[in-house]
């Protein structure tokens, strides 16, 4: 799909528009497990077969076969061409797209970002190598209980005390001073002397969900050192603290339960990860933002806020909680002791102790009621009355009668106020939003079937699904076994993307296909939750190999007949030898 916008820009528009939010504006969706379901807006149906995956940012109808990403959804719903749908979504997310006459400037900006990604990768390698040679830094991490394996996993490094070592290193790699200053890793003094931003610090590379290093966090090892305890990269064209979550690149691979923990610091994440608690992210030294909430919605059903137990941590908990209230997430709060943070807690009590504490995490309502109790003396009548009246305001957030009944009983037990009185007061001012109207659209035609044996078709489908989940094997896949040109194009597109070193994203792969039927098929593959095992894959290869060889025998037999009729004895001999070799190989493999 050719446009004058870079794939990176298109991807940023897609990431800024959560497909569940967009689709919910046109139809009623209900959560079912890790997905959302509703009646398909593209054909009439009685039973909901339209599925939207927040994790994969794709939709698929198992009835009519419609499927795609958020752009194709808007193209279909609004009857817009690709470019207009992109602009529609960009406007929805307050993203300004460059005009057509700025194509050159847009390309230059893309190339500039590409260079910054390369620069940060080189810087991370540099810091990692310096850590290997710096014993005090290694000893510090060892004392904090960080293993060598974890250091490698997170790419931890060390910025030495010298003022210009990174500057000199990156310059030797061919980066200009303008690029070094744009990265924020190098600063300029008033006298125009250049020096490293990070010195004498343990370094934490910040990696975005696509696997690109976009910035760094640096921590002082000693309390008597000058400067802030933590220092982050500044805002750049590839990094914004309000949009990134530390460890999301790892965490998204450990979301089997749909639960995610959010903590305050790098060391909290790393300590928990090392203890086996890998579904954890951290905000980057900044207030938790609504955009962070949107990101979490894509990956999780439930979020546990596990901030530090001190007053600053409780204040940050309240702010994050108020933001997450406005999402579809089930939110709970881990109430740590005043002198503990997740790092110290898991070091003291281990994985089991931490997970037992998480199991006791409070719901938002329970947490707010606990805070309210701490402000009122429930041993006094006026304290109980104040608590009761304020608690009713909190309970008005509840959505279901079951929840209202449960918490009304709880507050009644704490105050002595009649449960029915509390319930009635909660219901009195409670309003409910109407469900959005459902949109019905005409039905669509199905997918064209291919005239090949069903077993061969099924084997190819299984093999492709396995390759999509494990793209590292594509370069060794016997592509000649495939009879469908679409399958070949799909694997070649992924292979070419791999060779560029860019992390493979489904939406980027889809953008290479103009045919909407091809896009549907990609979505159908990605939305299929049935596991294809390694054994299934090898069975599929054997079936494909057999059919491929049989097709080769048929082709050679026809050629031999044709060449024999024309009297080309030498060609007949050559083709006959090929046919014999294939039959011999098939016999050796036990297929005939």
Buried (B, 14 or more C-beta within 10 A) or exposed (E): EEBBBBBBBBBBBBBBBBBBBBBBEBBBBEBEEBBBBBBBBBBEBEEBBBBBBBBBBBBBBBBBBBBBBBBBBBBBBEEBEBBEBBBBBBEBBEBEBBEEEEBEEBBEBBEBBBBBBBBBBBBBBBBBEBBEEBEEBBEBBEEBBBEEEBBEBBBBBBBBEBEBBBBEBBBEEEBEEEBBBBBBBBBEEEEEEBBBBBBBBBBBBBBBBBEBBBBBBBBBBEEEEEEEEBBBBBEBEBBBBBBBBBBBBBBBEBBEEBBBBBBBBBBBBBBBBBBEBBBBBBBBBEEBBEBBBBBBBBBBBBBBBBBBBBEEBBEBBBBBBEBBEEBBBBBBBBBBEEEBBBBBBBBEBEEEEBBEBBEEBBBBBBBBBEBBBEEBEBEEEEBBBBBBEBBBEBBBBBEEEEBBBEBBEBBBEBBEBEBEEBBEBBEEEEEEEEEEEEEEBEEBEEEEEEEEEEEBBEBBBBBBBBBBBEBEEBEEBEEEBBBBEBBBBBBEBBBEBBEEEBBBBBBBBBBBBEEBBBBBBBBBBBBBEEEBEEEBBEBBBBBBBBBBBBBBBEEBEEBBEEBBEEEBEEBBEBBBEBBEEBBEEBEEEEEE
